[in-house]
Amino acid sequence: MEPPEIITVDREQVSCDGGKGALGHPLIFLNMEGKGQVDCPYCGRRFVLKQDAAAQ
């Protein structure tokens, strides 16, 4: 199953709140841990590290 949304980011550490204001979910922080991508366990958004971004 494909993620509902794919977001390209510059850092391995990201945060997600579902993006729907009060209809979203609690703010959580996610770490890619060198994998280059991470999925939000609440809403399924996939955060993908840009190819040219250095791991931070």
QUINOR-V736144 format. One record per helix or strand. SS is the DSSP state (~ for helix, > for strand). FROM is the first residue (numbers start at 1). LEN is the number of residues. Records with the same first field share a line. If there is no record, write none. Layout:
SS = FROM-LEN / FROM-LEN
//
This chain:
> = 6-4 / 13-4 / 28-4 / 37-3 / 46-4
~ = 21-3
//
